Amino acid sequence: MGQVMSAKLPSDAEQQAYRVLVIEDESAMRSYLQEVLIREGYACETATTCAEGRALFQKDRYACAIIDLGLPDGSGLDILSEFAGEDPCLVTIILTGDNSADTVISTMRGGAFDYLTKPLDIVTLRAAVTRALAHHAVSHERTELFRLLLEEREQLRAKVDAATADIRQYATACEMSNSRLRGLLKLAQLSNQYYSEDQLFRQVFTELNHHVPIRALALCDCLRQRLTCATRPKEEVAIDVLSSVGANASVGGFDPLMAEAEPTLMMQEWLDRNSALDTTELRACIFPQALWKRSTTIVGFFVDDDCEISAGVQEFLDTCAYFLAFEWERAQLLFHVAHHASLGNIAVELARNFIQPLTAIQTATDFIEESLSSEDERQGMAIVTENVDKLRRQTQEFRRLSLLRENAIETVRLDEYIDQALEMLSVAVQSRNVNVQKEFIPDCECILLNGTALARTFLDLILGAVRVVEMGATLVIRLYEMDRDHVTFEINHGGPRGPVASSAAALVGAESTGANPGLMLAERAIHTCGGTLTTELSDDGRAIVRIVLPRNATTSALRREGIG
């Protein structure tokens, strides 16, 4: 068996204790080699045969191996090739007494790093071992760097694969989003056409089916107590459009509280009664629609139970629900208009659409004319004013046609009329640095006579106030209940940072400044709506214009006639 001997590590921290394996059958030479190597600070282990050398060898255990060429149980070249195959970093030195050229060549071809002949002096041995260990250090470092490089490459490949997967996932999500947007665009293009209820539901159902496995879509009209749906059972192609049946095509026993509290249950029960669908195998996505905080319609989509409803799908369905509800209401409105159409109705709608843009143009030209400097600019503005006047005269002709609607009852939202007027006058408000404060009650809905005249009156009053108040003034616009049956609209000139008396007097038409013709026209218009207009100029120079309107003009008319 081989002998194992170890030496102390040298004190110099830069020197590393390498392990050297010596395979030599001559006892004297083996002891000599071991003694020299230990003295140099290396750990040395010895073996006498090829078998003992194989038993001691382990990968990465030795840095250098000194092998005798002629061993009792074989050639040193055989064991040299075995060691080189298992540990490429091991540096081998062949030791022999034969220094012939053939022996040297065969040894070097066998993979030996160096070749030493006996007898061997200490200087030659020390130099050969030093070179071998230096070569081992370089080879070991190269192998370690190559290993780290492979690890880094694998890590980089993993990161690239992960990033590529994220990019593919993002690209897939973008494509799905684009597909949904294209679907919404197709539905939006449908709104430019005239279509029946059946066509609307079939079109929406068909487009939705390209993105989600939809089995039914249902719409509950809470105001008219109607239910309409489009269904397609599994494995079938045809789409069935069903409407609620009963008196006046309404749902028998319709419960508004249930429709608001349990819309999903209500639609499921109706579908189970009137269609071949089994809603227990479907997933319901319900989207209530409201207008002015009042429930108008409920839209429900029923899809396969195994369909995953992601955030993107939920948002897509929400948008489709809003579109369906909006187009449904629009179709109902168009049907109502077509059913009750008259020349007067058409004329008043045209007049309504002309008044607002013409007023906006006139307001803009009034302010622009104050800053014009050249004659060409004035002539151009004169052309604009002339065309505005021409369109205004044509609008007046339309308004004469609307006399057929005089004393017509309309449901209006006062806050919307005011907001529309402020939006149209936004340029004027900003140019004069006027601060507008709004104080509105939650419910601003009224049933009035001649709502078109009221909208124009609000616009004229606010415009007049903006024109006459000082720069930087504050206008407080209020909507509040005077009593249970009346709503009050009020413009309160809060006053600027300086003198306010003259502008306030002009606003309310005080006697010192003469009557305000705009207020006189407004008073007549408000009277036709069933309301009254009053003005007030306080001691501190605040101007107030106040309009009192009935909540329900029908009730007021009945009272005037002594009915009820």
C-alpha positions as CSV (number, residue, x, y, z in Angstrom):
1,M,0.0,0.0,0.0
2,G,1.1,3.5,-0.6
3,Q,2.3,5.8,2.2
4,V,0.7,9.1,2.9
5,M,2.7,12.0,4.4
6,S,1.7,15.6,4.8
7,A,3.7,18.7,5.6
8,K,2.8,21.9,7.3
9,L,1.5,24.8,5.3
10,P,4.0,27.5,4.7
11,S,3.6,30.8,6.6
12,D,3.4,32.9,3.4
13,A,-0.3,33.4,2.7
14,E,0.3,33.7,-1.1
15,Q,1.7,30.2,-1.3
16,Q,-0.8,27.4,-1.6
17,A,-0.1,23.8,-0.4
18,Y,-0.5,21.7,-3.6
19,R,-0.9,18.0,-3.4
20,V,1.5,15.8,-5.4
21,L,1.1,12.1,-6.2
22,V,4.3,10.1,-6.7
23,I,4.1,6.6,-8.3
24,E,7.5,5.0,-8.2
25,D,8.5,1.4,-7.5
26,E,12.1,2.1,-6.4
27,S,12.1,2.8,-2.7
28,A,15.1,5.1,-2.7
29,M,13.9,7.3,-5.5
30,R,10.4,7.4,-3.9
31,S,11.7,8.5,-0.6
32,Y,13.9,11.1,-2.2
33,L,11.1,12.6,-4.2
34,Q,8.8,12.7,-1.2
35,E,11.4,14.4,1.0
36,V,12.2,17.1,-1.6
37,L,8.5,17.8,-2.2
38,I,7.7,18.1,1.5
39,R,10.6,20.4,2.0
40,E,9.2,22.6,-0.7
41,G,5.9,22.9,1.2
42,Y,3.8,20.5,-0.9
43,A,1.6,17.7,0.5
44,C,2.9,14.4,-1.0
45,E,1.4,10.9,-1.3
46,T,3.2,7.9,-2.8
47,A,2.3,4.6,-4.5
48,T,4.5,1.8,-5.8
49,T,2.2,0.3,-8.5
50,C,-0.4,1.3,-11.0
51,A,-3.1,-0.3,-8.8
52,E,-2.1,1.7,-5.7
53,G,-1.9,4.9,-7.8
54,R,-5.5,4.3,-9.1
55,A,-6.7,3.7,-5.6
56,L,-5.2,7.0,-4.4
57,F,-6.3,9.1,-7.4
58,Q,-9.4,11.3,-7.1
59,K,-10.5,14.1,-9.4
60,D,-9.4,17.6,-8.2
61,R,-7.4,16.0,-5.3
62,Y,-3.9,16.3,-6.9
63,A,-2.3,19.1,-8.8
64,C,0.6,17.2,-10.1
65,A,1.5,13.5,-10.6
66,I,5.1,12.2,-11.0
67,I,4.8,8.7,-12.6
68,D,7.6,6.2,-13.3
69,L,7.5,4.9,-16.8
70,G,8.2,1.3,-15.9
71,L,6.0,-0.1,-13.0
72,P,5.7,-3.6,-11.8
73,D,2.1,-4.0,-13.0
74,G,2.1,-1.9,-16.1
75,S,3.4,1.1,-18.0
76,G,3.2,4.6,-16.6
77,L,1.8,5.8,-19.9
78,D,-1.4,3.7,-19.3
79,I,-2.1,5.2,-16.0
80,L,-1.1,8.7,-17.3
81,S,-3.9,8.6,-20.0
82,E,-6.4,7.4,-17.5
83,F,-5.7,10.3,-15.1
84,A,-5.7,12.8,-17.9
85,G,-9.1,11.6,-19.1
86,E,-10.7,11.9,-15.6
87,D,-8.9,15.2,-14.5
88,P,-7.8,17.5,-17.3
89,C,-6.3,19.9,-14.8
90,L,-3.9,17.3,-13.4
91,V,-0.3,17.9,-14.7
92,T,1.8,14.8,-15.1
93,I,5.6,14.4,-15.2
94,I,7.1,11.1,-16.5
95,L,10.2,9.8,-14.7
96,T,12.4,7.1,-16.4
97,G,15.9,6.1,-17.0
98,D,15.4,5.7,-20.7
99,N,16.2,9.0,-22.5
100,S,15.9,7.7,-26.1
101,A,14.1,9.9,-28.6
102,D,11.3,7.4,-29.2
103,T,10.6,7.2,-25.5
104,V,10.5,10.9,-25.1
105,I,8.2,11.3,-28.2
106,S,5.8,8.6,-27.0
107,T,5.7,10.1,-23.5
108,M,4.8,13.6,-24.8
109,R,2.2,12.2,-27.2
110,G,0.7,10.3,-24.3
111,G,-0.1,13.7,-22.6
112,A,2.8,14.2,-20.2
113,F,3.6,17.8,-19.3
114,D,7.4,17.1,-18.7
115,Y,9.9,14.3,-19.0
116,L,12.7,13.7,-16.4
117,T,15.4,11.1,-16.5
118,K,17.2,9.3,-13.7
119,P,19.4,10.1,-11.9
120,L,17.5,13.2,-10.9
121,D,19.0,16.2,-9.1
122,I,17.0,18.5,-6.8
123,V,17.3,21.6,-8.9
124,T,15.8,19.9,-12.0
125,L,13.1,18.3,-9.9
126,R,12.2,21.6,-8.2
127,A,12.1,23.5,-11.5
128,A,9.9,20.8,-13.2
129,V,7.4,20.7,-10.3
130,T,7.2,24.5,-10.2
131,R,6.4,24.7,-13.9
132,A,3.9,21.9,-13.6
133,L,2.1,23.6,-10.7
134,A,2.1,26.9,-12.4
135,H,0.5,25.2,-15.4
136,H,-2.0,23.5,-13.1
137,A,-3.0,26.9,-11.6
138,V,-3.6,28.3,-15.1
139,S,-5.6,25.2,-16.2
140,H,-7.6,25.2,-13.0
141,E,-8.4,28.9,-13.3
142,R,-9.4,28.5,-16.9
143,T,-11.6,25.5,-16.1
144,E,-13.3,27.5,-13.3
145,L,-13.8,30.5,-15.5
146,F,-15.3,28.3,-18.2
147,R,-17.6,26.7,-15.6
148,L,-18.7,30.2,-14.4
149,L,-19.2,31.2,-18.0
150,L,-21.5,28.3,-18.6
151,E,-23.4,29.0,-15.4
152,E,-23.7,32.7,-16.4
153,R,-24.9,31.7,-19.9
154,E,-27.5,29.4,-18.4
155,Q,-28.7,32.1,-16.1
156,L,-28.8,34.6,-19.0
157,R,-30.7,32.1,-21.1
158,A,-33.2,31.6,-18.3
159,K,-33.6,35.4,-18.0
160,V,-34.0,35.7,-21.8
161,D,-36.6,32.9,-21.8
162,A,-38.5,34.5,-19.0
163,A,-38.4,38.0,-20.6
164,T,-39.4,36.4,-23.9
165,A,-42.3,34.7,-22.2
166,D,-43.4,38.0,-20.7
167,I,-43.1,39.7,-24.0
168,R,-45.2,37.0,-25.7
169,Q,-47.8,37.2,-22.9
170,Y,-47.9,41.0,-23.3
171,A,-48.1,40.8,-27.0
172,T,-51.0,38.3,-26.7
173,A,-52.7,40.6,-24.2
174,C,-52.3,43.5,-26.6
175,E,-53.7,41.5,-29.5
176,M,-56.7,40.5,-27.4
177,S,-57.2,44.1,-26.4
178,N,-56.9,45.3,-30.0
179,S,-59.4,42.6,-31.1
180,R,-61.9,43.8,-28.4
181,L,-61.4,47.4,-29.6
182,R,-62.0,46.4,-33.1
183,G,-65.2,44.7,-31.9
184,L,-66.3,47.9,-30.1
185,L,-65.6,49.9,-33.3
186,K,-67.8,47.6,-35.3
187,L,-70.6,48.1,-32.7
188,A,-70.0,51.9,-32.8
189,Q,-70.4,51.9,-36.5
190,L,-73.7,50.1,-36.1
191,S,-75.0,53.2,-34.2
192,N,-74.7,55.1,-37.5
193,Q,-77.4,53.0,-39.1
194,Y,-81.1,52.5,-38.5
195,Y,-81.9,49.1,-37.1
196,S,-84.6,47.1,-35.3
197,E,-84.5,45.7,-31.8
198,D,-83.9,42.2,-33.3
199,Q,-80.9,43.4,-35.4
200,L,-79.4,45.3,-32.4
201,F,-79.4,42.2,-30.2
202,R,-78.2,39.8,-32.9
203,Q,-75.3,42.1,-33.9
204,V,-74.1,42.6,-30.3
205,F,-74.4,38.9,-29.6
206,T,-72.5,37.9,-32.7
207,E,-69.7,40.4,-32.0
208,L,-69.4,39.3,-28.4
209,N,-69.2,35.7,-29.4
210,H,-65.9,36.4,-31.2
211,H,-64.3,37.2,-27.8
212,V,-66.2,35.2,-25.1
213,P,-68.3,32.0,-25.3
214,I,-71.6,33.8,-24.7
215,R,-74.9,31.9,-24.5
216,A,-77.3,34.7,-23.8
217,L,-77.5,38.5,-23.4
218,A,-80.4,40.1,-21.7
219,L,-81.6,43.6,-21.1
220,C,-84.1,44.6,-18.5
221,D,-85.8,48.0,-19.0
222,C,-86.7,48.9,-15.5
223,L,-88.7,52.0,-16.5
224,R,-91.0,50.2,-19.0
225,Q,-90.7,46.8,-17.1
226,R,-89.6,44.9,-20.1
227,L,-87.1,42.1,-20.7
228,T,-85.4,41.3,-24.0
229,C,-82.7,38.8,-24.6
230,A,-80.8,37.0,-27.4
231,T,-79.9,33.3,-26.7
232,R,-78.1,30.5,-28.5
233,P,-78.0,27.1,-26.8
234,K,-74.8,25.1,-26.9
235,E,-74.1,23.2,-30.2
236,E,-76.6,25.4,-32.0
237,V,-76.0,28.1,-34.6
238,A,-79.2,30.1,-34.7
239,I,-79.7,33.1,-32.4
240,D,-83.2,33.5,-30.8
241,V,-84.3,37.0,-29.8
242,L,-87.1,36.9,-27.1
243,S,-89.1,39.7,-25.6
244,S,-91.2,39.7,-22.4
245,V,-94.9,38.9,-22.8
246,G,-98.0,40.1,-21.0
247,A,-100.1,43.2,-20.8
248,N,-98.5,45.9,-22.9
249,A,-95.5,43.6,-23.5
250,S,-94.4,44.0,-19.9
251,V,-93.2,41.4,-17.5
252,G,-96.0,40.0,-15.5
253,G,-95.5,40.5,-11.8
254,F,-92.4,42.7,-12.3
255,D,-90.9,43.7,-9.0
256,P,-88.7,46.9,-9.2
257,L,-87.2,46.1,-5.8
258,M,-86.1,42.7,-6.9
259,A,-84.8,44.0,-10.2
260,E,-82.6,46.4,-8.2
261,A,-81.6,44.1,-5.4
262,E,-81.3,40.7,-7.2
263,P,-80.9,41.5,-11.0
264,T,-79.0,38.2,-11.6
265,L,-81.7,36.1,-10.0
266,M,-84.5,38.0,-11.8
267,M,-82.8,37.4,-15.2
268,Q,-82.0,33.8,-14.5
269,E,-85.6,33.0,-13.6
270,W,-86.9,34.8,-16.7
271,L,-84.5,33.0,-19.0
272,D,-85.3,29.6,-17.4
273,R,-89.1,30.2,-18.0
274,N,-88.8,31.5,-21.5
275,S,-85.8,29.9,-23.2
276,A,-84.2,26.5,-23.5
277,L,-81.1,27.6,-21.6
278,D,-80.1,26.1,-18.2
279,T,-78.7,29.0,-16.4
280,T,-77.3,26.8,-13.6
281,E,-74.5,25.8,-16.1
282,L,-73.8,29.4,-17.0
283,R,-71.9,32.3,-15.4
284,A,-73.8,35.6,-15.2
285,C,-72.1,39.0,-15.6
286,I,-74.6,41.7,-14.6
287,F,-74.1,45.4,-15.3
288,P,-76.7,47.8,-14.0
289,Q,-77.0,51.1,-15.9
290,A,-78.2,54.3,-14.2
291,L,-78.9,57.9,-15.3
292,W,-79.0,60.7,-12.8
293,K,-78.6,58.2,-10.0
294,R,-81.7,56.4,-11.2
295,S,-81.7,52.8,-12.4
296,T,-82.8,52.7,-16.0
297,T,-81.7,49.3,-17.5
298,I,-79.8,46.2,-16.4
299,V,-77.7,44.3,-18.9
300,G,-76.6,40.8,-18.3
301,F,-74.3,38.4,-20.2
302,F,-74.4,34.7,-19.6
303,V,-71.3,32.7,-20.6
304,D,-70.0,29.2,-20.2
305,D,-69.2,28.4,-16.6
306,D,-65.6,27.4,-17.4
307,C,-64.9,30.8,-19.0
308,E,-62.3,32.8,-17.1
309,I,-63.5,36.4,-16.7
310,S,-60.3,38.4,-16.5
311,A,-60.1,42.1,-15.8
312,G,-59.8,42.8,-19.5
313,V,-62.8,40.7,-20.3
314,Q,-64.8,42.3,-17.5
315,E,-64.0,45.8,-18.8
316,F,-64.9,44.8,-22.3
317,L,-68.2,43.4,-21.2
318,D,-68.9,46.5,-19.2
319,T,-68.3,48.7,-22.2
320,C,-70.6,46.4,-24.4
321,A,-73.3,46.6,-21.7
322,Y,-73.1,50.4,-21.7
323,F,-73.3,50.4,-25.5
324,L,-76.2,48.1,-25.6
325,A,-78.1,50.1,-23.0
326,F,-77.4,53.4,-24.8
327,E,-78.4,52.1,-28.2
328,W,-81.5,50.5,-26.8
329,E,-82.5,53.8,-25.2
330,R,-81.6,55.6,-28.5
331,A,-83.7,53.2,-30.5
332,Q,-86.7,53.6,-28.1
333,L,-86.3,57.4,-28.4
334,L,-86.1,57.3,-32.2
335,F,-89.2,55.1,-32.3
336,H,-91.0,57.5,-30.1
337,V,-90.0,60.5,-32.2
338,A,-90.9,58.8,-35.4
339,H,-94.3,57.8,-33.9
340,H,-95.0,61.4,-32.7
341,A,-93.2,63.3,-35.4
342,S,-94.6,66.6,-36.7
343,L,-93.3,69.6,-38.5
344,G,-93.3,71.6,-35.2
345,N,-91.3,68.9,-33.4
346,I,-88.7,68.8,-36.1
347,A,-88.5,72.6,-36.2
348,V,-88.0,73.0,-32.5
349,E,-85.2,70.4,-32.4
350,L,-83.5,72.2,-35.3
351,A,-83.9,75.5,-33.5
352,R,-82.5,74.0,-30.3
353,N,-79.4,72.7,-32.1
354,F,-78.8,76.1,-33.8
355,I,-79.2,78.3,-30.8
356,Q,-76.3,77.1,-28.7
357,P,-73.6,77.1,-31.4
358,L,-74.8,80.5,-32.7
359,T,-74.7,82.0,-29.2
360,A,-71.2,80.6,-28.7
361,I,-70.0,82.1,-32.0
362,Q,-71.6,85.4,-31.2
363,T,-70.0,85.5,-27.8
364,A,-66.6,84.7,-29.2
365,T,-66.9,87.4,-31.9
366,D,-67.9,90.0,-29.3
367,F,-64.7,89.5,-27.3
368,I,-62.5,89.2,-30.4
369,E,-63.8,92.5,-31.8
370,E,-62.4,94.3,-28.8
371,S,-58.8,93.3,-29.7
372,L,-58.9,93.7,-33.5
373,S,-56.5,96.3,-34.9
374,S,-56.4,96.1,-38.7
375,E,-59.2,96.8,-41.2
376,D,-58.9,93.4,-42.8
377,E,-59.5,91.7,-39.5
378,R,-62.6,93.9,-38.9
379,Q,-64.0,93.0,-42.4
380,G,-63.4,89.3,-41.8
381,M,-65.2,89.5,-38.4
382,A,-68.0,91.5,-40.1
383,I,-68.5,88.6,-42.5
384,V,-68.7,86.1,-39.6
385,T,-71.2,88.3,-37.8
386,E,-73.3,88.7,-41.0
387,N,-73.4,84.9,-41.4
388,V,-74.3,84.4,-37.8
389,D,-77.2,86.9,-38.1
390,K,-78.4,85.1,-41.2
391,L,-78.4,81.8,-39.5
392,R,-80.1,83.4,-36.5
393,R,-82.9,84.6,-38.7
394,Q,-83.3,81.2,-40.2
395,T,-83.4,79.8,-36.7
396,Q,-86.2,82.3,-35.9
397,E,-88.1,80.8,-38.8
398,F,-87.7,77.4,-37.3
399,R,-88.8,78.7,-34.0
400,R,-92.1,80.0,-35.6
401,L,-92.6,76.4,-36.8
402,S,-92.2,75.3,-33.2
403,L,-95.4,77.2,-32.2
404,L,-97.1,73.8,-32.6
405,R,-95.3,72.9,-29.4
406,E,-96.3,75.9,-27.4
407,N,-97.3,74.9,-23.8
408,A,-95.9,71.4,-24.4
409,I,-94.8,69.6,-21.2
410,E,-91.2,68.6,-20.9
411,T,-89.1,66.9,-18.2
412,V,-85.9,68.9,-17.9
413,R,-82.8,68.8,-15.7
414,L,-82.0,72.4,-14.5
415,D,-78.4,71.6,-13.5
416,E,-77.7,70.2,-17.0
417,Y,-79.1,73.4,-18.6
418,I,-76.7,75.5,-16.4
419,D,-73.7,73.2,-17.0
420,Q,-74.3,73.4,-20.7
421,A,-74.5,77.2,-20.6
422,L,-71.3,77.4,-18.5
423,E,-69.5,75.1,-20.9
424,M,-70.5,77.3,-23.9
425,L,-69.4,80.4,-22.0
426,S,-66.1,78.9,-20.7
427,V,-64.0,81.2,-22.9
428,A,-65.8,84.3,-21.7
429,V,-65.6,83.2,-18.1
430,Q,-61.9,82.6,-18.3
431,S,-61.1,85.8,-20.3
432,R,-62.7,87.9,-17.6
433,N,-61.3,85.8,-14.7
434,V,-64.8,85.3,-13.3
435,N,-65.1,82.8,-10.5
436,V,-68.3,80.7,-10.8
437,Q,-69.5,78.9,-7.6
438,K,-72.3,76.3,-8.0
439,E,-74.6,75.3,-5.2
440,F,-77.2,72.8,-6.4
441,I,-79.7,70.5,-4.7
442,P,-79.3,66.8,-5.5
443,D,-82.6,66.5,-7.5
444,C,-82.9,69.3,-10.1
445,E,-85.5,67.6,-12.3
446,C,-88.7,69.5,-13.2
447,I,-91.7,69.0,-15.4
448,L,-92.0,72.4,-17.2
449,L,-93.7,74.1,-20.1
450,N,-91.4,75.1,-23.1
451,G,-88.1,73.7,-21.8
452,T,-86.3,75.0,-24.9
453,A,-87.1,78.6,-23.9
454,L,-85.8,78.0,-20.4
455,A,-82.4,76.7,-21.7
456,R,-81.9,79.8,-23.8
457,T,-82.9,82.0,-20.9
458,F,-80.4,80.5,-18.6
459,L,-77.7,81.0,-21.2
460,D,-78.7,84.6,-21.8
461,L,-78.8,85.5,-18.1
462,I,-75.4,83.9,-17.3
463,L,-73.9,85.6,-20.4
464,G,-75.3,88.9,-19.3
465,A,-73.9,88.5,-15.8
466,V,-70.4,87.6,-17.1
467,R,-70.4,90.6,-19.4
468,V,-71.4,93.2,-16.8
469,V,-69.5,92.1,-13.7
470,E,-66.1,93.5,-12.9
471,M,-62.9,91.5,-13.7
472,G,-62.2,88.9,-11.0
473,A,-65.8,89.0,-9.7
474,T,-67.6,86.0,-8.2
475,L,-70.9,84.6,-9.6
476,V,-72.8,82.3,-7.2
477,I,-75.3,80.1,-9.1
478,R,-77.7,78.3,-6.9
479,L,-80.5,75.8,-7.3
480,Y,-82.6,75.2,-4.1
481,E,-86.1,74.3,-3.1
482,M,-88.3,77.2,-2.1
483,D,-90.9,74.8,-1.0
484,R,-92.1,71.3,-1.8
485,D,-93.5,72.3,-5.2
486,H,-91.0,74.9,-6.4
487,V,-87.3,75.0,-7.4
488,T,-85.4,78.3,-7.4
489,F,-82.6,79.3,-9.7
490,E,-80.5,82.2,-8.5
491,I,-77.6,84.2,-9.8
492,N,-75.9,86.1,-7.0
493,H,-73.3,88.7,-7.9
494,G,-70.9,88.2,-4.9
495,G,-68.8,91.3,-5.9
496,P,-65.2,91.7,-7.1
497,R,-62.3,92.9,-5.1
498,G,-63.2,96.5,-5.9
499,P,-66.3,98.8,-6.5
500,V,-69.3,96.8,-7.6
501,A,-72.3,99.1,-7.6
502,S,-72.4,100.0,-11.3
503,S,-72.0,96.5,-12.6
504,A,-74.6,95.1,-10.1
505,A,-77.1,97.8,-11.1
506,A,-76.6,96.9,-14.8
507,L,-77.0,93.3,-14.0
508,V,-80.5,93.7,-12.4
509,G,-81.6,96.7,-14.4
510,A,-81.9,99.2,-11.6
511,E,-83.8,102.5,-12.2
512,S,-80.6,104.6,-12.2
513,T,-79.2,102.6,-15.1
514,G,-82.4,102.1,-17.1
515,A,-84.4,98.9,-17.7
516,N,-82.4,95.9,-18.9
517,P,-84.0,94.6,-22.1
518,G,-82.4,91.2,-21.6
519,L,-84.2,90.8,-18.3
520,M,-87.5,91.8,-19.9
521,L,-87.1,89.1,-22.5
522,A,-86.1,86.6,-19.9
523,E,-89.1,87.4,-17.8
524,R,-91.4,86.7,-20.7
525,A,-89.7,83.4,-21.4
526,I,-89.8,82.3,-17.8
527,H,-93.5,83.2,-17.7
528,T,-94.2,80.9,-20.7
529,C,-92.4,78.1,-18.7
530,G,-94.8,78.6,-15.8
531,G,-92.3,80.4,-13.5
532,T,-91.6,83.9,-12.3
533,L,-88.4,86.1,-12.5
534,T,-87.5,88.8,-9.9
535,T,-84.4,90.9,-9.3
536,E,-82.8,92.4,-6.2
537,L,-80.0,94.9,-5.5
538,S,-78.8,94.7,-1.8
539,D,-77.5,97.6,0.2
540,D,-73.9,96.3,-0.1
541,G,-74.1,96.3,-3.9
542,R,-74.9,92.6,-4.5
543,A,-77.1,91.9,-7.5
544,I,-79.5,88.9,-7.4
545,V,-81.5,87.5,-10.2
546,R,-84.0,84.9,-9.0
547,I,-86.3,82.5,-11.0
548,V,-88.9,80.4,-9.3
549,L,-90.1,77.3,-11.3
550,P,-92.7,74.8,-10.5
551,R,-91.7,71.2,-9.9
552,N,-94.6,70.0,-12.0
553,A,-96.1,72.4,-14.5
554,T,-99.1,70.0,-15.0
555,T,-100.0,70.3,-11.4
556,S,-99.7,74.1,-11.5
557,A,-101.9,74.2,-14.6
558,L,-104.6,72.1,-13.0
559,R,-104.6,74.3,-9.9
560,R,-105.0,77.4,-12.0
561,E,-108.0,75.8,-13.7
562,G,-109.4,74.8,-10.3
563,I,-109.0,71.1,-10.8
564,G,-107.7,68.9,-8.0
